[in-house]
Amino acid sequence: MVVVCIIFFLLLAMAVATLPDFGAADSPTNNEVPARYVEQGPGETGVTNVVTGVILDYRAFDTFGETAVLLLALVAVLILLRQSPDEKAPVQKQALNNPVLQSTARLLLPLLLLYSVYVILNGHLSPGGGFSGGVILGASGILACLAFGTKTMHRIIPYSRFLLLSVAGMVVYCLTKLTVFLAGGLGKPLHLPLGELGSLFSGGLIPLLNLCVGLVVGCTLYGFFMLFAYRDI
Amino acid sequence: MALWAIISTHGYECAAIALCAMGLLNLTLHGNLIRKCLGANLFSTAVFLFFGARGYRTGGEAAILDPETLTAPEVAVNVVPTSLILTGIVVSVSITAFFLALTIRIYERYGTVDLDEVLLRVAQEQAELEQEETGGPS
């Protein structure tokens, strides 16, 4: 096993030795494609973060696909792990009831939620966006669940509302992008107002798409935690 | 030594292929399902590291315009691998979660996470079923 591993490593190392130097400016990957994205991207998409422009405008269909993959994984885990109320597993259901954890969570939760919204809404201006903001959103849900127990969480986010939130994110993304694709396909591309470059409300549809992606990512992470830890949501 | 020369010039790529070797072999050669899952995750992490390392340019900055002057950085890292990896991470998380959920169900059904053991028990159960079918009506 270890020998096979070392042989495999050496074979790959021989391939790596033929690659251009690390960080070389004349490497064949630094061709006209990234140069064009950096030069024309802000003007065409109206966002200052070029990567956000690439994933939510030029490659929006790709991002749609992987948001769908995430939702599909959530559905698959739901089918595999969720238990109906009459066959509850003997998993511990009560809260940890730890006063330190509870008061820390009370202090941190508003800040965490605020920060996640900040990261999602500023995704087109600064590092961040739907994926990282969604992860913070999901983490704040997990913290709340650990501190206050599943009963409180079921009252705040019942199963129906959880499903509604995650599917709504996906459907809004789908419909928004569908309009754009259809308009372009019919030969009448939409020219949405891009707003002032660098301001909060700019970039056309990108803040809305970021919000949808963040919602789906947050719901999925929270759902994964609840399903794996408590077999219920 | 030739290997040492490669490691000193292509450090990140070598770390990536080491992770790749460990991940791929845990995924394919081990019988433990949880170990397979970790192997798959490690393998995808190796791909992300490799892509990220190949996209770097010496002295490069993140491709975000300066908020005041609204100008692009002089040397920007390659944005194509960055965007590809951003989307790849999500798929890796989804696969890990699905794999682990399946492992939990297999453990509940067969009481083990070892793949050979599981296959043995499946064969046993099938043999018992066939015996019941042939022995039942007569």
Interface residues (C-beta under 8 A of the other chain):
Chain A: M1 V4 C5 I6 F8 F9 L10 L12 A13 V16 A17 L19 D21 F22 G23 A24 A25 S27 T29 N30 V33 P34 Y37 V38 E39 G41 P42 T48 N49 V50 V51 V54 I55 R59 D62 T63 E66 T67 V69 L70 L72 A73 A76 V77 L80 L81 L125 S126 P127 F131 L197 G198 V217 F224 L227 F228
Chain B: A2 L3 I6 I7 T9 H10 G11 Y12 E13 C14 I17 A18 C20 A21 M22 L24 L25 L29 A53 R54 G55 Y56 R57 T58 G59 G60 A62 A63 I64 L65 P67 L70 A72 V75 A76 N78 V79 V80 P81 T82 S83 L86 T87 I89 V90 V91 V93 S94 I95 A97 F98 L100 A101 L102 I104 R105
